[in-house]
Amino acid sequence: MGKAKKLKPSQVGRNVPLADQIESLDSLKIKNRIKEKNRHEEDEEFVNSDLSKKILRAARKQQAEVSDITPSSSKSITKLSINESNSDKDGDSDDDTLEPDTYYDNIEINEEDERAIEMFMSARPEKMRTLADIIKDKITDKHTELQSQFSDVETLKLQNIDPRIKTMYQGVRDVLQKYRSGKLPKAFKMTPHLQNWEQILYITEPSTWSAAAMYQATRIFASNLKEKMAQRFYNLVLLPRVRDDVAEYKRLNFHLYQALRKALFKPGAFMKGILLPLLEAGDCTLREAIIIGSVVARNSVPVLHSSAAMLKIAEMDYTGANSIFLRILLDKKYALPYRVVDSVVFHFLRFHNDHRTLPVLWHQSLLTFVQRYKADISTEQRDALLELLKKQSHPTITHEIRRELQAAKCRDIEVNEITQNFMVVE
C-alpha cells in the first residue's frame, strides 16, 4: 500500500477525498505541536553558577533583615481611629482589598469609657425592627382580615407569590448562604426592580447570608433603589446584621464594613436608615459608635445631610454615642448654617444643671466644637458656655475649652465691626 499523500491547507477542498483531508489536518496539528515543544525547549535556560550565588547571597541578606524585626512590631495591628483625616473623598469607591490603614480587627476599648457610656444608655431601649418583623406584622394584619379563609398563618406568608418563583428564590437563598466571590444569580440582581422586593428578600432569609453576599447585596440595592427604599434596606437588613456581628465577635467583618461604606453612596438613606436609628435606639455601644463612626469619618458626606444629622443628634436624648458622632461631623469642618451651630450650642447648654459626671467624650466634642466654630457663635452663647464650664469641668480639657472661648471673635462682633467700617467709608 502506497504512502498517503499529504495535502497543503490550500489544497483541502470539496473535490479532495474526506480521508485525505483528515490525514492532512492531523499531520498539520502534529507538526505544530512539535514546533511548540521545540520552541519551549529552546527558550528554557538553566541558571548558571554565578547567578545562583548572587541569588543565594541576596536571599541570606533579606533573611537577616527580616530576623532583625522584633516580634511585637511584626505582629502589630493597625487599630481603628475615629480621628483619622477624611482622606477618602469617594463615597462609592470600589475597594474590595484590605487597606493597610483601615484594619478594624481588634479595637481596644477603654473599660472606664465603656462604663461611662453605659451609664447614659436608655433604660428601656427601643427594639430595632428587622425585615422579618415587618413581614410578620403584615402577615398578622392579613391574617386578621382573612381569618375565615385561611386557618394557618404560614400559608399567608407568600400566598401572592407563584410557587415556582418561591422555589427559585429559595435556591438563591442557598447560594447566598455560601457565597464568597464571583457572580450572583441573575434573579437576585432583579430583586430591587420588583414591587414586592421586601417579600422576595424574606424568602432569601438575609440573616443567613454570608458577609460577602451582604456586601454585594448592598452594592446592588444602593445603586438601584430610590433613597426611601434604600433607607428601608439599610435599616431592616444591613444595620441589624452589622450590630449582630459586632455583638458576637467584638469586631466587624471586613465585607460588612465595606457594605457600610457602599451604603454612603446614598448619604440621606445612610443617615436616616443607619446612623439616626442607631442613636435613637438608646443602646448604641462604644464599639459600635467607633466602627460606624469611622465610616462617616473616612468618607465624603454632603454638608446638607451632615447638617440635618447634627440637628437631629443635638435634639436627641443624650447618650455617649451622640458625642462621638457629633465630634466626627464637626471635625469635617463644614461651613455650617447658623441654625445648626445654635442647635449644637443649646445641646451642650442642656447639661448646665445635670449633676451626673459626663464622660470624657462629651468634653472632647465640646472642645472640637469651640475649636472649629468659635467664630460662628454669638457673644451671648460664648458667655453661656463659659458659665457651663463652671458646672461641667474636666481636669485637662476644660482649661483648653475656656482658652478657646476667651480668644473667640464672635459673629455679632464681626457684624458690628463691618457695619462701623461701612459707616466710616460713607
Disulfide bonds with the S-S distance in Angstrom:
none
